[in-house]
Amino acid sequence: TFKENCPDLRNTRIVDIVKELGDYNVAVDVYDPWVDGEEAVHEYGITPVAELEEGKYDAVILGVAHHQFTEMGAAGIRKLGKPEHILYDLKYVLSPAESDLRL
């Protein structure tokens, strides 16, 4: 979505991140607990995943500061990654010490 705790998809920059990673042949799962999946497909051609899998991801990018991610905390979010993963916090959801990269 465009901003935290809001279902509005207009002007979301997440689409740009997904496209850029796709240009490098990176497989991307998009998860957003606030988004309407049908609207995301219609507007951007992105089908969000309904559930996140623990231990699946080489990298996790926090692109929107939804309260669900804050509640998960660093430990909960890191469970999504493989043993050697990168956690990139674009929205300062976590403290600097809890993420690997920040803007």
Protein Blocks (a to p, Z undefined) as FASTA:
>chain_A
ZZehiabfghpaklmmmmmmmmnopacddddfkbcfklmmmmnopacdfbdcehkafbdc
dfbfcfklmmnommlmmmmpcfbdcdddfkomacfklpmbdZZ
